[in-house]
Amino acid sequence: MGYNLDINFLNSLVVRENLTPGLYVVSTPIGNLSDITLRSLKILSSVDLILCEDTRVSKKLTTKYGIKCSMEVYQKHNSIRKIPSIISKIKNEKSIALISDAGTPTISDPGKTLIDKCIELNIPIFSIPGASSIIASLIPSFLNKDSFSFLGFFPRTTKEQKIYLDRLKKSEETIIFFESPRRILKTLDLILNYIGDRKATLIREITKKHEEIINLDISNIIKELSNRDTIYGEITFCIGPAEKVKKRLEMNEKLEIIIENLQKENVKISSIASIM
């Protein structure tokens, strides 16, 4: 049995309000436009200006929710040039929202430079949380979720790739990165040849209609993708730690439990050390 939402009540939650002047860093959906918080909608409805990467993309969101607002493009090609005018607006008591095409600004996009400048000038910054493709991709994976690192987009230059691959080889946690569908097979071949086979998760089009999650070894993911004529969509890739690293971590966890139990039995530290 379904239930109807009280639209009037929902509308009351996102009614415009007078905001404190400052920069509002607002998370937006990563695919499904319904994945946005009521607070984010209220902020976007209330600010004096929205800074976005592409007005065509962002207007799909504001149109869906009936948000009427002023927008300006703020992306890597004009970010440095636009910062002085943005700072000036905020100093003149304006509230400005920073959004990206998808997800949280500053994560693999140019928002960091603007935030750094606001911090330098003691301009208020407000973080409005929401969808994250990193966390959303890690949740359905069969890899360790207690400890992980996000490394952004897989690098293009040989020198940067070598640094990246060395980190992967020694990693003691799950490593997450982005890659384009055009380059994913080449990147996975490179990783497999350098660090060997490992458990991994490929997530494609997360939260969208054609979402796909593949939990396999790297070699089998390559086989799966190689059988396709074309690979579509945005890709997040997660790689687990090396097996020997994993075994060492498991052993350390067991030792911690043993030590904890001995301490509960009031065994002296010196005695525990000799046992170990």
Phi and psi in degrees as a GROMACS rama.xvg file:
@    title "Ramachandran Plot"
@    xaxis  label "Phi"
@    yaxis  label "Psi"
@TYPE xy
-93.3767  162.098  GLY-2
-127.149  141.173  TYR-3
-85.5258  136.019  ASN-4
-75.6606  146.673  LEU-5
-82.7996  96.8235  ASP-6
-62.7606  -38.2044  ILE-7
-61.979  -39.6309  ASN-8
-64.9806  -44.5523  PHE-9
-61.7171  -42.0088  LEU-10
-61.7027  -35.6742  ASN-11
-66.2642  -26.0594  SER-12
-76.5339  -20.7952  LEU-13
-114.57  18.7043  VAL-14
-63.2091  147.077  VAL-15
-58.3075  146.483  ARG-16
-140.12  160.855  GLU-17
-78.1193  120.387  ASN-18
-99.4756  150.927  LEU-19
-65.936  133.455  THR-20
-56.3244  138.082  PRO-21
159.446  -172.364  GLY-22
-103.843  123.481  LEU-23
-106.768  111.773  TYR-24
-92.3899  106.381  VAL-25
-109.546  126.971  VAL-26
-78.3575  138.167  SER-27
-119.677  168.287  THR-28
-58.6544  150.799  PRO-29
-97.7799  5.24487  ILE-30
174.584  -63.1278  GLY-31
-80.8417  117.675  ASN-32
-65.0772  -12.8102  LEU-33
-78.4688  -13.5997  SER-34
-83.9745  65.9041  ASP-35
-140.482  145.102  ILE-36
-82.5692  157.258  THR-37
-62.3084  -36.0102  LEU-38
-64.9197  -40.4228  ARG-39
-61.1136  -42.9994  SER-40
-62.7362  -40.9044  LEU-41
-63.5159  -43.9632  LYS-42
-63.0792  -46.9706  ILE-43
-64.0716  -29.819  LEU-44
-76.2754  -19.241  SER-45
-106.522  -23.6317  SER-46
-69.5945  160.853  VAL-47
-79.9948  -25.2666  ASP-48
-154.26  141.564  LEU-49
-112.469  125.293  ILE-50
-95.1905  126.167  LEU-51
-137.99  162.754  CYS-52
-74.0601  -40.1857  GLU-53
-147.455  115.257  ASP-54
-61.657  -31.0972  THR-55
-64.0231  -39.2908  ARG-56
-72.4663  -47.3589  VAL-57
-68.1449  -29.6691  SER-58
-68.6825  -22.1484  LYS-59
-63.6259  -38.6405  LYS-60
-72.3694  -50.1164  LEU-61
-66.3424  -34.1258  THR-62
-66.9824  -42.2019  THR-63
-57.751  -38.2301  LYS-64
-103.3  9.90852  TYR-65
66.4259  31.7337  GLY-66
-90.0895  120.466  ILE-67
-102.696  121.302  LYS-68
-157.454  164.81  CYS-69
-89.2273  140.176  SER-70
-130.086  144.97  MET-71
-134.702  147.438  GLU-72
-78.6118  129.159  VAL-73
-136.112  106.146  TYR-74
-146.242  -178.233  GLN-75
-58.5508  -26.2057  LYS-76
-80.5616  -17.8079  HIS-77
-131.017  6.44135  ASN-78
-60.2319  -46.4399  SER-79
-64.3542  -42.14  ILE-80
-66.9173  -32.9034  ARG-81
-86.3432  -17.6941  LYS-82
-55.8801  -45.7019  ILE-83
-57.0885  -41.7959  PRO-84
-70.3548  -33.665  SER-85
-66.3869  -46.1905  ILE-86
-60.574  -41.2626  ILE-87
-61.7095  -41.9231  SER-88
-61.7255  -44.7395  LYS-89
-64.4363  -40.4361  ILE-90
-64.9272  -22.8404  LYS-91
-94.3425  31.7738  ASN-92
70.1102  27.9116  GLU-93
-98.0286  148.62  LYS-94
-104.927  130.451  SER-95
-127.56  133.232  ILE-96
-101.441  138.246  ALA-97
-111.705  121.359  LEU-98
-129.1  162.025  ILE-99
-113.695  175.431  SER-100
-61.2788  -33.189  ASP-101
-158.802  132.961  ALA-102
88.1999  -150.114  GLY-103
-100.815  125.808  THR-104
-57.8704  151.105  PRO-105
84.8255  -15.0149  THR-106
-90.5944  100.641  ILE-107
60.4648  39.8263  SER-108
-152.561  174.035  ASP-109
-78.2762  5.5965  PRO-110
-61.8858  -24.5832  GLY-111
-57.0805  -41.1578  LYS-112
-61.32  -42.9409  THR-113
-67.1328  -42.7591  LEU-114
-63.2673  -42.288  ILE-115
-58.9727  -40.3823  ASP-116
-67.3578  -40.5526  LYS-117
-63.3073  -40.2447  CYS-118
-62.3913  -43.5649  ILE-119
-59.8795  -36.6802  GLU-120
-97.7661  9.38085  LEU-121
58.0198  36.8407  ASN-122
-88.3285  132.058  ILE-123
-57.5682  134.871  PRO-124
-123.292  131.913  ILE-125
-120.882  123.332  PHE-126
-94.3628  120.066  SER-127
-109.216  99.9026  ILE-128
-71.0828  164.478  PRO-129
-178.064  -147.064  GLY-130
-63.433  141.642  ALA-131
-134.796  120.62  SER-132
-65.9147  -25.6941  SER-133
-66.8402  -53.2207  ILE-134
-67.9615  -42.3156  ILE-135
-61.0066  -32.213  ALA-136
-79.1365  -33.5828  SER-137
-71.4442  -35.9235  LEU-138
-56.0715  -48.6114  ILE-139
-83.5616  3.32471  PRO-140
-80.3802  159.923  SER-141
-97.2909  21.6963  PHE-142
-98.404  167.241  LEU-143
-61.5055  130.861  ASN-144
-109.147  -2.11115  LYS-145
-72.5078  -32.3046  ASP-146
-142.157  125.915  SER-147
-152.893  159.628  PHE-148
-130.924  140.599  SER-149
-106.245  125.82  PHE-150
-111.75  13.9227  LEU-151
74.9536  -149.341  GLY-152
-81.1508  141.62  PHE-153
-61.3552  131.028  PHE-154
-65.8941  160.318  PRO-155
-98.9716  -34.211  ARG-156
-82.8283  150.451  THR-157
-60.5582  -40.7833  THR-158
-62.9592  -46.4025  LYS-159
-67.9781  -35.5628  GLU-160
-62.9447  -39.3996  GLN-161
-62.1567  -43.7482  LYS-162
-62.4553  -44.7327  ILE-163
-61.9873  -46.2801  TYR-164
-67.4738  -35.8284  LEU-165
-62.2696  -39.5609  ASP-166
-66.6201  -42.1004  ARG-167
-59.8199  -41.2751  LEU-168
-63.7068  -33.8614  LYS-169
-100.434  0.152756  LYS-170
-62.0066  138.599  SER-171
-106.048  5.07479  GLU-172
-134.162  171.996  GLU-173
-70.1598  132.808  THR-174
-107.768  132.471  ILE-175
-120.411  135.306  ILE-176
-148.397  165.198  PHE-177
-100.69  151.343  PHE-178
-153.436  152.967  GLU-179
-82.4038  152.014  SER-180
-62.2862  -27.4533  PRO-181
-69.9301  -29.3479  ARG-182
-107.812  -6.71319  ARG-183
-60.0107  -42.5132  ILE-184
-64.7231  -43.5394  LEU-185
-61.3422  -42.8382  LYS-186
-64.823  -44.1174  THR-187
-66.5743  -36.9051  LEU-188
-61.5176  -42.8212  ASP-189
-62.3163  -46.2278  LEU-190
-63.6876  -45.7856  ILE-191
-60.4882  -43.5377  LEU-192
-68.5548  -26.1632  ASN-193
-91.3507  -42.9437  TYR-194
-110.449  -7.29537  ILE-195
85.3279  179.308  GLY-196
-77.9836  142.645  ASP-197
-149.225  163.508  ARG-198
-66.9614  140.636  LYS-199
-153.595  161.751  ALA-200
-130.919  128.336  THR-201
-108.785  127.467  LEU-202
-119.766  123.893  ILE-203
-122.137  133.696  ARG-204
57.1121  47.2516  GLU-205
-57.0056  133.211  ILE-206
72.179  -1.86223  THR-207
-95.4251  175.768  LYS-208
-58.1124  -40.1847  LYS-209
-103.193  33.7051  HIS-210
-54.8117  139.144  GLU-211
-141.068  136.586  GLU-212
-128.025  123.821  ILE-213
-120.166  114.563  ILE-214
-106.657  100.489  ASN-215
-150.666  -178.376  LEU-216
-73.9856  159.635  ASP-217
-56.0352  -44.1799  ILE-218
-60.8423  -38.6154  SER-219
-76.158  -29.2909  ASN-220
-66.0818  -40.488  ILE-221
-60.988  -43.8696  ILE-222
-60.8035  -43.3193  LYS-223
-61.7893  -45.9499  GLU-224
-72.5666  -31.808  LEU-225
-65.8444  -22.8174  SER-226
-81.4059  -2.62702  ASN-227
-97.9478  141.897  ARG-228
-67.2045  -40.7669  ASP-229
-142.767  144.882  THR-230
-111.112  124.855  ILE-231
-112.409  161.481  TYR-232
89.0781  166.817  GLY-233
-76.202  138.869  GLU-234
-123.017  132.39  ILE-235
-114.634  136.436  THR-236
-125.534  133.7  PHE-237
-120.332  133.65  CYS-238
-124.24  131.664  ILE-239
-79.4757  168.574  GLY-240
-69.6848  161.735  PRO-241
-60.4853  150.25  ALA-242
-59.3982  -41.4087  GLU-243
-67.7174  -34.0111  LYS-244
-67.5799  -42.5644  VAL-245
-60.1298  -43.8399  LYS-246
-64.6475  -38.0705  LYS-247
-65.83  -40.5737  ARG-248
-64.0126  -40.7547  LEU-249
-63.8435  -40.1095  GLU-250
-64.3307  -41.3286  MET-251
-61.7365  -39.9624  ASN-252
-62.8993  -41.4214  GLU-253
-65.0853  -40.6579  LYS-254
-63.8024  -39.8296  LEU-255
-61.6095  -39.1882  GLU-256
-66.4387  -42.3356  ILE-257
-62.4126  -46.4822  ILE-258
-61.6381  -42.9974  ILE-259
-61.2444  -42.4387  GLU-260
-66.2214  -38.9014  ASN-261
-65.8439  -38.6835  LEU-262
-65.6052  -36.3139  GLN-263
-63.1828  -28.1509  LYS-264
-88.9839  11.5146  GLU-265
63.1059  30.0816  ASN-266
-76.6496  133.761  VAL-267
-65.906  151.278  LYS-268
-57.8248  -41.9589  ILE-269
-62.2373  -37.186  SER-270
-69.6675  -39.2199  SER-271
-62.6764  -42.45  ILE-272
-60.0664  -41.4166  ALA-273
-68.899  -33.4928  SER-274
-67.6527  -41.0076  ILE-275
